[in-house]
Amino acid sequence: MTNVARDQLRHFVAEGFEALGLTPDDAGIFADALIFSELRFHPGQGQGVSRLRRYQHRIGKGEVNPRADWSIVKEGPSLALVDAHNGIGTVAASKAMDVAIAKAKVNGIGTVIVRNSTHYGSSAVHACRALDHGCVGIAYTNAGPEMAPWGGREGATGTNPWAIAAPSDKGFPVVLDIALTTAGKGMMKWYEREGRKMPLDWALTPDGEETDDPTAAMAGALLGIGGHKGYGLAFMTEATTGVLSGGGFGLTPYADPKKLDVSHYLQAIDISWFMDPADYAARMGAFVEMCKSRALRPGFDEILVPGEQEARRVEAKSASGVPLDDVVLADLQALGRELGLKATLEPLGRYTGATL
């Protein structure tokens, strides 16, 4: 991996999205979201700046409208239904969370459901958006039918990732960010690339057999976290996104490449409605310490809380610039030349930080 300057990377990605047709404001929202993900997540999860190339393809094939309308279909004091008009899902969800936050600051809670959208990236991006406004943030989405229902061997629900973000006084927010499948195909590709076997509870072969071969698993359905429990959570995520919004659900999202039909759920809860935000942060800090002080199982060095590992990644990766996979960096540089970008990506040196 090779380090690049964070500001340079942000400028490059934002200019790239403008070249692909996004407005400057929307390009900035998308660039910030991708760098957020690049810093927090393992590169095999596929949530970082490599998506610039993917969106070149999606926009070029008409799968996503870079200048789509964003409209509120129906609105109440604490609720809103938004139509994203097949626009950039990350941008649509970010704007929806802003509406949820504004409603929460007036009414204590705000909930916005988005329909007719597309892939919205990391759920943590949107949940954490609420933190700067003294709110707890909740974000989840449906997705393409990659998860097999419990007992089935074909996909019926999506990975349907969830995030819940809450402030603490420990120097980092507590952030749960999970897909409802044990792993995604991005991690399987990573294992395939490294020639590694994967755990048996990640996916099935097309015949419905568990497998540790990532190549075989790529053609099959994913498995839910906790067996039937993950499937149940994914099912009910569909019930409160696509089904409730009047949008796509189950087998519908991504079925039509010209209308991806994804739905999102964004919610903000104003902490000050319940107590002083500083008291809440202290109480969360006390809860963190309660968990971390428990006796360790054999083979473990410490107890982590949700978001702590990601906070450490951000700190490690920010020390000498943002580390990019060499393959991703070379492809971005090539894409910059293809798009005629003025911004460049200059290597700062090899990444020698902590394990990803």
NUBADREN-682184 format. One line per 2 residues: number of its first residue (from 1); for each residue x, y, z of N, C-alpha, C. Coordinates in steps of 0.05 Angstrom, whole numbers. Each point is the difference from the previous one (the first is absolute). Layout:
<pts>
NUM	X Y Z X Y Z X Y Z ~ ...
</pts>
This chain:
<pts>
1	17 -24 0 -17 24 0 18 25 0 ~ -11 21 -12 15 25 -3 -16 23 12
3	14 18 15 -14 23 12 -3 23 -20 ~ -23 14 1 -4 25 -15 -11 20 20
5	4 26 -6 -10 21 17 -30 1 1 ~ -11 3 24 -29 -1 3 -14 22 -16
7	10 25 3 -13 22 -14 2 -3 -30 ~ 23 -10 -10 3 -5 -28 -19 -21 -10
9	-4 -21 15 -18 -22 -7 -29 10 -1 ~ -7 16 20 -28 11 1 -5 17 -25
11	20 18 -6 -3 17 -24 -2 -16 -25 ~ 16 -21 -2 0 -17 -24 -27 -14 -4
13	-10 -12 22 -25 -15 -2 -23 19 -6 ~ -1 24 13 -22 19 -5 1 10 -28
15	24 6 -11 2 9 -28 -8 -23 -19 ~ 7 -24 8 -8 -23 -17 -30 -3 -2
17	-14 3 23 -29 -2 -1 -13 23 -15 ~ 12 24 2 -10 22 -17 3 -6 -29
19	23 -12 -7 4 -8 -28 -20 -21 -10 ~ -10 -16 19 -20 -20 -7 -29 11 0
21	-3 26 7 -26 13 -3 -13 9 26 ~ 12 -5 23 -12 9 25 4 30 4
23	-18 13 14 4 28 7 23 2 19 ~ 13 23 3 22 3 19 -7 -7 28
25	-24 8 9 -9 -7 27 -3 -30 4 ~ -13 -13 -19 -4 -29 2 26 -15 -3
27	18 10 -17 26 -13 -3 15 1 27 ~ -2 23 14 13 3 26 -11 -19 20
29	-27 -3 1 -12 -19 19 10 -28 -5 ~ 0 -8 -25 9 -27 -8 29 -4 7
31	17 19 -7 28 -2 6 6 -3 30 ~ -13 16 16 4 -1 29 -9 -28 10
33	-22 -10 -10 -10 -26 9 20 -22 -7 ~ 11 1 -24 18 -22 -8 27 1 16
35	9 24 6 25 2 16 -5 -9 28 ~ -24 7 11 -8 -10 27 2 -31 0
37	-11 -12 -21 1 -30 -1 28 -10 -5 ~ 15 13 -17 27 -9 -5 17 -1 25
39	-4 19 18 15 1 25 -9 -21 20 ~ -26 -5 1 -11 -17 21 0 -30 -6
41	-2 -7 -25 -5 -28 -7 23 -14 -13 ~ -1 -27 2 19 -17 -14 -4 4 -30
43	21 2 -16 -4 4 -29 -16 -22 -13 ~ 1 -24 11 -15 -22 -12 -30 4 2
45	-9 18 17 -29 6 2 -10 17 -22 ~ 17 13 -16 -7 14 -24 -16 25 4
47	4 14 23 -17 23 5 16 27 -4 ~ 23 -1 -12 16 24 -2 0 13 -27
49	22 14 -6 2 17 -24 1 -16 -26 ~ 4 -26 1 -1 -16 -24 -27 2 -14
51	-20 9 14 -27 2 -12 -1 22 -21 ~ 20 17 -2 -1 20 -21 0 -14 -27
53	16 -20 -4 0 -15 -25 -27 -14 -4 ~ -11 -12 21 -25 -14 -2 -22 19 -9
55	0 24 10 -21 19 -7 5 11 -28 ~ 24 0 -10 4 7 -28 -16 -20 -18
57	2 -25 7 -14 -21 -15 -31 3 4 ~ -9 3 25 -28 2 5 -13 24 -13
59	13 23 2 -11 24 -13 1 -3 -30 ~ 22 -10 -10 3 -4 -29 -21 -18 -12
61	-8 -21 15 -20 -19 -10 -29 9 7 ~ -3 23 12 -27 10 7 -13 -14 23
63	16 -13 17 -11 -14 23 -6 20 23 ~ 14 23 0 -3 20 21 -1 27 -13
65	-18 17 10 -3 27 -11 16 20 18 ~ 23 11 -10 17 16 17 -13 27 7
67	-21 8 -14 -13 26 5 -30 -4 5 ~ -6 -22 13 -28 -6 5 -13 20 19
69	-26 4 -3 -15 15 19 0 -14 27 ~ -4 15 21 -2 -11 27 -24 13 12
71	-22 -15 5 -25 13 7 -13 -13 24 ~ -12 17 17 -16 -10 22 -28 -6 -9
73	-8 -24 1 -27 -9 -9 -21 7 20 ~ 6 -4 26 -19 4 21 16 7 25
75	-11 19 17 15 9 23 -18 6 23 ~ 9 -6 24 -13 7 25 20 12 19
77	-8 6 25 19 12 18 25 -17 6 ~ -3 -26 1 23 -18 6 5 -20 -22
79	-14 1 -21 2 -20 -21 2 12 -28 ~ 14 -14 -18 0 8 -28 5 -24 -17
81	-12 0 -24 4 -20 -20 13 14 -24 ~ 23 -9 -9 16 12 -21 1 -18 -24
83	-1 12 -24 6 -14 -25 27 9 -11 ~ 18 -19 -3 27 7 -9 2 0 -31
85	-20 -9 -14 -1 1 -29 25 -13 -13 ~ 8 -23 12 22 -16 -11 26 16 0
87	3 18 19 25 16 2 21 -15 17 ~ 21 14 6 22 -11 15 -10 -6 29
89	1 -25 8 -12 -8 25 14 13 24 ~ 27 3 -1 14 12 22 -8 29 4
91	-4 14 -22 -9 28 2 -29 2 10 ~ -17 -17 -11 -28 0 8 -3 -6 29
93	14 -20 11 -2 -7 28 12 21 18 ~ 22 13 -9 12 22 16 -20 23 3
95	-12 8 -21 -20 21 1 -24 -8 17 ~ -8 -25 -2 -23 -10 16 7 1 30
97	25 -8 7 7 2 28 1 29 10 ~ 7 19 -17 -1 28 8 -29 8 6
99	-19 -10 -15 -28 6 6 -8 -13 26 ~ 9 -25 5 -7 -14 25 12 15 24
101	24 11 -3 13 15 21 -15 25 6 ~ -8 15 -21 -15 24 4 -26 -5 15
103	-14 -21 -7 -25 -7 13 5 -8 29 ~ 22 -15 5 6 -8 27 6 24 18
105	13 20 -10 7 23 16 -25 16 8 ~ -22 -4 -15 -25 14 7 -19 -18 16
107	-1 -25 -7 -20 -18 11 11 -23 16 ~ 27 -2 3 12 -21 16 9 -24 -17
109	-14 -5 -22 7 -23 -17 -8 7 -29 ~ 15 -9 -18 -6 3 -29 6 -25 -15
111	-19 -8 -17 3 -25 -16 -6 6 -29 ~ 18 -7 -17 -4 4 -29 5 -27 -14
113	-19 -8 -17 4 -24 -16 2 9 -30 ~ 20 -11 -13 6 7 -28 -7 -24 -18
115	-13 6 -22 -6 -21 -20 12 8 -27 ~ 0 -19 -18 10 5 -27 28 10 0
117	17 -12 17 28 9 2 18 -22 -10 ~ 26 3 6 21 -19 -10 18 -5 24
119	22 -14 -5 19 -8 21 8 25 16 ~ -1 -2 27 6 24 16 26 -2 15
121	16 -20 -5 26 -1 13 -2 -12 28 ~ 18 10 17 1 -9 28 -23 12 16
123	-14 -16 15 -21 11 18 12 19 21 ~ 25 -5 8 12 17 21 3 28 -10
125	5 5 -25 2 27 -11 -25 16 8 ~ -23 -12 -3 -25 15 4 -7 1 30
127	4 -21 14 -5 0 29 17 20 14 ~ 26 1 -7 19 19 13 -6 29 -7
129	-14 5 -21 -7 27 -7 -16 14 22 ~ -15 -16 16 -16 11 21 16 8 24
131	24 -11 3 16 5 25 7 29 3 ~ 6 14 -21 9 28 2 -23 18 8
133	-24 -11 1 -24 16 7 -12 -9 27 ~ 16 -14 16 -10 -9 26 -21 -21 -1
135	1 -17 -21 -21 -20 -4 13 -28 -1 ~ -16 -20 7 6 -27 -7 -10 -5 -28
137	17 -12 -17 -8 -5 -27 -5 -30 -6 ~ -20 -6 -15 -7 -27 -8 -4 0 -31
139	13 -18 -13 -2 -2 -29 0 -29 -9 ~ -18 -7 -18 2 -27 -12 -14 1 -28
141	5 -20 -15 -9 -1 -28 -5 -28 -9 ~ -17 -4 -20 -1 -26 -13 20 0 -23
143	2 -22 -14 20 -3 -21 -8 -22 -18 ~ 18 -8 -18 -6 -21 -19 -3 -27 14
145	-15 -19 -10 -6 -25 14 23 -20 0 ~ 19 5 18 24 -18 2 -1 -20 23
147	-18 5 20 -1 -18 23 -22 -21 -4 ~ 7 -25 5 -19 -21 -1 -19 1 24
149	-26 -4 -4 -17 -3 24 8 -25 15 ~ -6 -1 26 8 -23 16 -13 -25 -12
151	17 -19 -7 -10 -25 -12 1 0 -31 ~ 4 24 -12 1 2 -29 29 0 -10
153	2 -1 -27 27 1 -12 2 22 -21 ~ -21 15 -4 0 23 -18 -5 26 15
155	12 21 -9 -3 26 13 -29 10 -1 ~ -8 13 22 -27 12 2 0 27 13
157	20 5 17 2 27 13 29 9 -4 ~ 5 25 7 26 12 -4 18 -4 24
159	24 10 -2 18 2 23 -11 19 21 ~ -16 19 -9 -16 18 16 14 11 25
161	22 15 -5 17 9 22 -14 21 18 ~ 7 -2 26 -9 18 21 23 15 12
163	-6 25 9 19 14 17 -15 16 21 ~ 11 0 24 -10 17 22 24 14 12
165	-1 27 1 22 16 9 -8 16 25 ~ 16 -1 21 -6 14 25 26 12 10
167	-1 25 11 24 12 10 8 -12 27 ~ 25 3 7 11 -8 26 21 20 8
169	10 -2 25 21 17 9 27 -15 -1 ~ 2 -21 -16 24 -16 -1 19 8 -23
171	-6 22 -14 17 9 -22 -8 -11 -27 ~ -21 -16 -1 -11 -10 -25 -29 -6 4
173	-16 2 -21 -28 -7 3 -3 -31 -1 ~ -21 -9 13 -6 -29 -1 -18 -4 -25
175	10 -16 -18 -13 -3 -26 -2 -30 -7 ~ -25 -10 -1 -4 -27 -11 -5 3 -30
177	15 -14 -16 -4 0 -29 4 -28 -10 ~ -22 -13 -6 1 -28 -8 -19 -6 -24
179	10 -17 -17 -18 -12 -19 -14 -23 14 ~ -23 -8 -9 -15 -22 13 8 -27 -12
181	18 0 -19 13 -25 -9 27 -2 16 ~ 10 -25 2 25 -4 15 23 15 -14
183	0 1 -26 20 14 -15 -13 8 -27 ~ 14 17 -14 -9 8 -27 18 -11 -21
185	-8 3 -25 16 -11 -22 26 16 -4 ~ 1 25 10 25 14 -1 22 -14 15
187	-7 -9 25 20 -15 16 7 -27 -13 ~ -20 -12 -13 6 -25 -14 20 4 -22
189	-3 22 -15 19 6 -21 28 5 12 ~ 0 13 23 26 5 14 14 -27 7
191	-16 -18 11 11 -27 7 8 -15 -25 ~ -15 2 -21 7 -13 -25 26 11 -11
193	3 26 1 24 13 -10 25 -9 16 ~ -4 -4 26 23 -8 17 3 -31 2
195	-17 -14 -14 2 -30 0 -6 -12 26 ~ -19 12 15 -7 -10 27 -27 -13 -1
197	-4 -20 18 -26 -12 4 -16 18 18 ~ -26 0 -3 -17 18 17 -16 -18 20
199	-11 12 21 -16 -15 19 -24 -13 -14 ~ -9 -23 11 -22 -14 -12 -27 13 3
201	-3 20 18 -26 12 5 -4 26 -16 ~ 17 4 -21 -3 24 -16 -20 -3 -23
203	0 -22 -13 -16 -2 -25 -4 -29 -8 ~ -18 -4 -19 -7 -26 -11 10 -2 -29
205	4 -24 -10 3 -5 -28 -28 2 -13 ~ -2 2 -27 -26 0 -12 -17 -24 6
207	12 -22 8 -15 -25 8 -9 1 29 ~ 7 22 14 -9 2 28 19 -12 21
209	24 -7 -8 19 -11 19 18 22 12 ~ 6 -3 26 20 19 11 27 -5 -12
211	16 22 -3 26 -3 -13 20 19 13 ~ 25 -8 -1 22 18 8 15 11 -24
213	-10 -6 -24 13 9 -25 -13 26 -9 ~ 14 23 1 -12 25 -8 -8 1 -29
215	14 -14 -17 -8 -1 -28 -27 -13 -4 ~ -4 -23 13 -25 -14 -2 -23 17 13
217	7 13 21 -20 15 15 -10 25 -16 ~ 17 10 -18 -8 24 -15 -24 -5 -17
219	-5 -25 -7 -23 -7 -17 -24 -7 16 ~ 2 -2 26 -22 -8 17 -12 22 17
221	-16 -7 19 -14 20 17 16 3 27 ~ -3 23 12 13 6 25 -17 -10 23
223	13 -4 23 -13 -10 24 -3 23 20 ~ -22 0 16 -5 21 19 16 -4 26
225	5 22 14 13 -1 26 -19 -15 19 ~ 12 -18 16 -16 -14 19 -21 -18 -12
227	5 -10 -24 -19 -18 -12 -27 12 -6 ~ -21 -11 12 -27 9 -6 -4 28 11
229	16 9 20 -4 26 12 7 23 -20 ~ 23 -4 -14 8 19 -20 -21 2 -23
231	-10 -23 -8 -21 0 -21 -24 15 10 ~ -8 -5 25 -23 14 11 3 30 1
233	24 9 8 5 29 0 0 12 -28 ~ 11 -15 -19 0 10 -28 -28 1 -11
235	-17 -20 8 -27 0 -10 -15 25 11 ~ 3 6 26 -14 22 11 12 27 -9
237	25 0 -8 11 24 -12 -15 7 -26 ~ -5 -21 -16 -16 4 -24 -28 11 7
239	-11 -10 22 -27 8 7 -2 30 7 ~ 22 11 11 0 28 8 15 18 -19
241	9 -10 -23 12 17 -21 -17 -3 -25 ~ 7 -20 -17 -14 -2 -25 -30 -5 1
243	-8 -17 18 -29 -6 2 -15 25 10 ~ 10 12 21 -14 23 12 0 25 -17
245	22 3 -15 3 25 -16 -16 -1 -26 ~ -9 -24 -8 -11 -3 -27 21 -5 -21
247	25 -6 9 22 -5 -19 4 -29 -4 ~ 24 -7 -10 7 -28 -6 8 -15 25
249	-5 -26 0 7 -17 23 5 -28 -10 ~ 15 -16 16 5 -28 -7 15 -3 -26
251	-13 -11 -20 13 -6 -26 1 24 -18 ~ -13 22 7 -2 23 -18 25 17 -2
253	13 8 23 24 18 -2 21 -13 -18 ~ 10 17 -19 21 -8 -19 -10 -18 -22
255	-26 -8 0 -10 -17 -21 0 14 -27 ~ -6 26 0 0 16 -25 24 19 2
257	20 -3 -18 24 17 2 -6 29 -4 ~ -23 7 -12 -6 28 -4 -17 12 23
259	-8 -17 19 -15 10 24 7 -19 23 ~ 20 7 15 10 -18 20 -19 -4 24
261	-17 20 6 -23 -3 18 8 -9 28 ~ 20 14 11 9 -5 28 -13 20 18
263	-5 -8 25 -13 17 20 16 1 25 ~ 0 24 13 16 5 24 -17 9 23
265	10 -3 25 -13 9 24 20 17 16 ~ -6 25 5 18 18 15 -15 11 24
267	12 -1 23 -13 11 24 20 14 18 ~ -9 22 11 17 15 20 -17 4 25
269	13 -4 23 -12 3 26 15 22 15 ~ -14 21 7 13 23 14 6 -7 29
271	25 -2 7 7 -8 28 -10 20 20 ~ 0 26 -7 -7 21 19 -30 -1 8
273	-16 -15 -15 -28 -4 8 -1 -16 25 ~ 20 -18 4 0 -18 23 18 10 23
275	23 12 -7 19 8 20 21 18 -12 ~ 17 12 17 22 16 -10 19 -19 -16
277	7 8 -25 18 -17 -16 26 -8 13 ~ 11 18 17 24 -7 14 -5 -23 20
279	-23 0 12 -7 -22 18 -3 -26 -15 ~ -12 2 -23 -3 -25 -17 27 -11 -7
281	19 18 -9 26 -9 -8 15 -13 23 ~ -3 11 24 12 -11 23 -12 -27 7
283	-26 -3 -2 -13 -25 6 8 -21 -21 ~ 3 8 -25 10 -19 -20 29 -8 6
285	16 19 9 27 -7 8 1 -20 23 ~ -18 4 19 -1 -19 22 -8 -28 -9
287	-18 -1 -19 -9 -26 -11 23 -13 -15 ~ 16 16 -15 23 -10 -14 19 -13 20
289	5 14 22 19 -11 20 -11 -25 13 ~ -26 -1 5 -12 -24 11 6 -24 -18
291	-3 3 -26 4 -22 -18 30 -7 -2 ~ 17 20 -1 29 -5 -4 13 -11 25
293	-13 3 23 12 -10 25 -6 -29 6 ~ -16 -13 -16 -7 -28 5 23 -18 -5
295	0 -23 14 21 -20 -3 1 -10 -29 ~ 25 -5 -10 4 -8 -28 -3 -30 -3
297	-9 -7 -24 0 -28 -8 29 -8 -7 ~ 6 -26 1 26 -9 -10 5 8 -29
299	24 10 -6 7 8 -27 -6 28 -7 ~ -13 16 18 -6 28 -5 18 18 16
301	8 22 -12 17 20 14 -16 23 12 ~ -23 6 -11 -16 22 10 -28 -3 -10
303	-18 16 11 -28 1 -8 -4 27 -15 ~ -11 -1 -23 -6 24 -16 -29 6 0
305	-8 25 -4 -28 7 -3 -4 8 -29 ~ -25 1 -9 -6 7 -28 13 27 -8
307	14 0 -22 12 24 -10 28 5 10 ~ 9 -15 20 27 5 11 22 -8 -20
309	-3 -24 -12 19 -9 -20 2 19 -23 ~ -23 10 -10 -1 19 -22 13 26 7
311	-4 9 25 13 25 9 30 -3 0 ~ 10 -23 7 29 -5 0 10 -1 -29
313	-16 -11 -18 9 0 -28 2 29 -11 ~ -19 17 7 0 28 -9 26 13 10
315	6 -4 26 24 12 11 25 -10 -13 ~ 2 -26 -4 24 -12 -13 3 9 -29
317	-22 -1 -14 1 7 -29 5 29 -5 ~ -8 17 19 3 29 -3 28 10 7
319	16 -16 13 26 9 10 18 9 -23 ~ 0 -15 -22 19 7 -22 -14 2 -26
321	-26 7 0 -15 1 -25 -19 -23 -1 ~ -17 0 -20 -20 -21 -3 12 -23 -16
323	1 -24 11 11 -23 -15 -19 -11 -20 ~ 9 -3 -24 -17 -12 -21 13 -26 -10
325	-16 -20 -6 10 -24 -13 13 9 -26 ~ 23 -12 -6 15 8 -24 -16 -3 -26
327	-16 -21 -1 -17 -4 -23 -20 23 -3 ~ -12 8 23 -20 22 -1 14 26 -7
329	23 6 11 14 25 -6 6 1 -30 ~ 11 -21 -11 7 0 -29 -25 4 -17
331	-22 -12 8 -25 3 -15 -11 29 2 ~ 2 12 24 -10 27 3 17 19 -17
333	26 -4 0 18 17 -16 -7 -2 -29 ~ -6 -25 -9 -7 -4 -28 -27 14 -6
335	-19 -2 19 -26 12 -4 2 30 -1 ~ 18 12 17 4 28 -1 9 10 -27
337	18 -16 -13 9 7 -27 -23 -3 -20 ~ -16 -21 3 -23 -4 -18 -20 23 1
339	-4 10 25 -20 21 4 12 28 -4 ~ 26 2 -4 13 26 -3 0 17 25
341	3 -13 23 -1 15 25 25 16 4 ~ -3 24 12 23 16 7 14 -11 25
343	-17 -10 18 11 -12 25 16 -25 -6 ~ 21 -4 16 17 -24 -2 2 -14 27
345	10 -24 -1 5 -16 24 30 -7 1 ~ 14 13 17 29 -4 2 6 -18 24
347	14 -22 -3 7 -18 22 17 14 21 ~ -6 -5 25 16 11 22 19 -21 12
349	-2 -24 -10 17 -22 11 -17 -24 7 ~ 13 -21 6 -14 -25 7 -14 2 27
351	-22 -14 2 -15 -1 25 14 -21 18 ~ 7 9 24 14 -18 19 -15 1 27
353	-25 7 -1 -15 2 25 -10 -26 11 ~ -20 2 18 -10 -24 13 -15 -18 -19
355	-4 -25 8 -15 -19 -16 -28 10 -6 ~ -9 -3 -24 -26 10 -8 -22 -16 13
</pts>
